């Protein structure tokens, strides 16, 4: 097919919505949304459905030892494929789009290639990775992490979940303890279509996000120790109030983010005062910060600012303070050429497009150090995700699918 | 006995310590301290021991419908007694002195009067009141509150405790559902010796506190509602972070107390962020303040300042905020004449003495509106109370007992 004809190709938006809705009926919750926690029966049913579609579309399907599933469409030449991937497991009160969109849009692209008798130079694959959400088993994105050699398969298979289940056993239980070896596969490129899970595109009325990379994430826990005391009899000047230090740190985290500029996120999601009684000055406080930035230096500087503040505030209150890192993920920039291609493709299709970082983690970040990788965002209504009210319009879904198609066609040649 | 001879009377410090230690063996905890929660078997054993001593000392003992126990020593004339009272129930990890000191010092005063063949003009009584600590049944100080007509006996008897027990049933179970009517008894005066439960006397090296009154106490709960959001994808300027508002309020509470002056206490003992996940902007926060001041106007002004701040901070963050009072106790001033007498008595005995408010609630505050009432404090080592390490030296205990004796002798004439 000539180049001009390829430029006129469009996915079948209704067909894509049909598959999204069909998958959305598996693990459906009364009142809307889905629950397909990794490696539960609902996850198995979802997997079976998608694998069935892969086979109907003539893909060569393999399941690896971590239960990652890839269906490959051969190209004119052999070699590493261009992968369109994401995940189909969900959080406990999830929506129809988070993860599923990227996988099913990939299938729709394959479907269109088949319909149009198009042979690509390189193989093309559609993949979904095990346990992206990390709801039952930690960490999240373990399937893609093992797939790309960032985590060890044996260690991950031995993971014990929150409910006491062993990952390897659950994988076998649902029939997805695959044979294919895992960890060494290198793709030619990896492209993931995903909902934004934030409010930016929706608020700004922009259709496509050309994702520049994934923010680095620092999770830190701080423990402040003072002295429990009677709320009525302890003079204010005699207090060693760990809760007061924690509250000051929380306020400083917000200030640090505002002063660092729009790329810096700071969240205090969790704070506990102990003993937690109304009339007892708290002698212990535990507080956690979640800091994110696409700029690694800015991220580190913000963390250092908070640690310095912690020590100063604790000393002033006559308390001790300790901190420990719970997670340290460096920013993951995506491939500049692919990001340009996404932006250009959106513009050529007549869609508004904006470069932006991803605030959430994705399977794509596991590929970024191994091959050219990028993501395409479409809007989330009101920024809502991880919530049964998660919504992206069929028009935006179709727009994203068409950008994915263009990017795939160019990358696979 | 002549006035001069009376001035030479001293209590038997060793005998008083002996009774304190004997009562301290009931409900004793391995490693020190006691647990005699109200209306448990340990409380019963403690009550039986003290009632036995009352009878040995020839007091006419009555148990009322709320299980309050009073032993009366007749005077030359009939009429309302001067009561020396406190409580013998404890918190779960209590010490030997909180409450017990006032009751057993009262018994020691009676013992001395008996030994010295002294007849007082007015009757003299020693009393202990049910459930001063409020550990299993709320509210605290219920026994003395009903005794002095501030709470209704039937309502209090119907109280269901934290563990589901009904107060009236537990009272009957331990054999202290008394016959004597309760609520109408008016004393000639009420004097309570108690440990300070704070660090002031110990730190300043002063032996006796002439307590001017009990601080007013305002407990308030604030609920702030914003929007749960993703910590990575939600721009800082788009957040409705209930936890941030709560943290600001906590910092403001400290500032308000410092700016109001040394009489104002402010404590944030309890703060909860929901959902309480590291990577979720908290859409709900619950925070409680404990404000205290001997000055009622200052107390109210501080509370108003915090409520105004709450509304302003919530509005700035695009959150809603509600508050509700959990407790509102006006300051309780003690009788000026009695406070003077305590101060004079301490000085005449050669003890250092300081006027000071009480930061903790006591049975005495229930009497203050009905008859001349005051309290005598002795030091708590390092200010520690409600803790198995609670300690007051035998020398300080004896000093307090001698001040109580003098105050009793003068008031009962």
Boltz contact constraints between the chains, C-beta under 6 A:
constraints:
  - contact:
      token1: [A, 197]
      token2: [B, 230]
      max_distance: 6.0
  - contact:
      token1: [A, 197]
      token2: [B, 233]
      max_distance: 6.0
  - contact:
      token1: [A, 198]
      token2: [B, 233]
      max_distance: 6.0
  - contact:
      token1: [A, 199]
      token2: [B, 238]
      max_distance: 6.0
  - contact:
      token1: [A, 215]
      token2: [B, 232]
      max_distance: 6.0
  - contact:
      token1: [A, 219]
      token2: [B, 278]
      max_distance: 6.0
  - contact:
      token1: [A, 230]
      token2: [B, 197]
      max_distance: 6.0
  - contact:
      token1: [A, 231]
      token2: [B, 267]
      max_distance: 6.0
  - contact:
      token1: [A, 231]
      token2: [B, 290]
      max_distance: 6.0
  - contact:
      token1: [A, 232]
      token2: [B, 215]
      max_distance: 6.0
  - contact:
      token1: [A, 232]
      token2: [B, 292]
      max_distance: 6.0
  - contact:
      token1: [A, 232]
      token2: [B, 359]
      max_distance: 6.0
  - contact:
      token1: [A, 232]
      token2: [B, 360]
      max_distance: 6.0
  - contact:
      token1: [A, 233]
      token2: [B, 197]
      max_distance: 6.0
  - contact:
      token1: [A, 233]
      token2: [B, 198]
      max_distance: 6.0
  - contact:
      token1: [A, 233]
      token2: [B, 359]
      max_distance: 6.0
  - contact:
      token1: [A, 233]
      token2: [B, 360]
      max_distance: 6.0
  - contact:
      token1: [A, 234]
      token2: [B, 198]
      max_distance: 6.0
  - contact:
      token1: [A, 236]
      token2: [B, 257]
      max_distance: 6.0
  - contact:
      token1: [A, 238]
      token2: [B, 199]
      max_distance: 6.0
  - contact:
      token1: [A, 243]
      token2: [B, 268]
      max_distance: 6.0
  - contact:
      token1: [A, 244]
      token2: [B, 254]
      max_distance: 6.0
  - contact:
      token1: [A, 247]
      token2: [B, 247]
      max_distance: 6.0
  - contact:
      token1: [A, 247]
      token2: [B, 250]
      max_distance: 6.0
  - contact:
      token1: [A, 247]
      token2: [B, 251]
      max_distance: 6.0
  - contact:
      token1: [A, 248]
      token2: [B, 251]
      max_distance: 6.0
  - contact:
      token1: [A, 250]
      token2: [B, 247]
      max_distance: 6.0
  - contact:
      token1: [A, 251]
      token2: [B, 247]
      max_distance: 6.0
  - contact:
      token1: [A, 251]
      token2: [B, 248]
      max_distance: 6.0
  - contact:
      token1: [A, 251]
      token2: [B, 251]
      max_distance: 6.0
  - contact:
      token1: [A, 254]
      token2: [B, 244]
      max_distance: 6.0
  - contact:
      token1: [A, 257]
      token2: [B, 236]
      max_distance: 6.0
  - contact:
      token1: [A, 267]
      token2: [B, 231]
      max_distance: 6.0
  - contact:
      token1: [A, 267]
      token2: [B, 281]
      max_distance: 6.0
  - contact:
      token1: [A, 268]
      token2: [B, 243]
      max_distance: 6.0
  - contact:
      token1: [A, 269]
      token2: [B, 277]
      max_distance: 6.0
  - contact:
      token1: [A, 269]
      token2: [B, 278]
      max_distance: 6.0
  - contact:
      token1: [A, 269]
      token2: [B, 280]
      max_distance: 6.0
  - contact:
      token1: [A, 269]
      token2: [B, 282]
      max_distance: 6.0
  - contact:
      token1: [A, 270]
      token2: [B, 276]
      max_distance: 6.0
  - contact:
      token1: [A, 270]
      token2: [B, 278]
      max_distance: 6.0
  - contact:
      token1: [A, 271]
      token2: [B, 273]
      max_distance: 6.0
  - contact:
      token1: [A, 273]
      token2: [B, 271]
      max_distance: 6.0
  - contact:
      token1: [A, 276]
      token2: [B, 270]
      max_distance: 6.0
  - contact:
      token1: [A, 277]
      token2: [B, 269]
      max_distance: 6.0
  - contact:
      token1: [A, 278]
      token2: [B, 219]
      max_distance: 6.0
  - contact:
      token1: [A, 278]
      token2: [B, 269]
      max_distance: 6.0
  - contact:
      token1: [A, 278]
      token2: [B, 270]
      max_distance: 6.0
  - contact:
      token1: [A, 278]
      token2: [B, 288]
      max_distance: 6.0
  - contact:
      token1: [A, 278]
      token2: [B, 290]
      max_distance: 6.0
  - contact:
      token1: [A, 279]
      token2: [B, 290]
      max_distance: 6.0
  - contact:
      token1: [A, 280]
      token2: [B, 269]
      max_distance: 6.0
  - contact:
      token1: [A, 281]
      token2: [B, 267]
      max_distance: 6.0
  - contact:
      token1: [A, 282]
      token2: [B, 269]
      max_distance: 6.0
  - contact:
      token1: [A, 288]
      token2: [B, 278]
      max_distance: 6.0
  - contact:
      token1: [A, 290]
      token2: [B, 231]
      max_distance: 6.0
  - contact:
      token1: [A, 290]
      token2: [B, 278]
      max_distance: 6.0
  - contact:
      token1: [A, 290]
      token2: [B, 279]
      max_distance: 6.0
  - contact:
      token1: [A, 292]
      token2: [B, 232]
      max_distance: 6.0
  - contact:
      token1: [A, 359]
      token2: [B, 232]
      max_distance: 6.0
  - contact:
      token1: [A, 359]
      token2: [B, 233]
      max_distance: 6.0
  - contact:
      token1: [A, 360]
      token2: [B, 232]
      max_distance: 6.0
  - contact:
      token1: [A, 360]
      token2: [B, 233]
      max_distance: 6.0
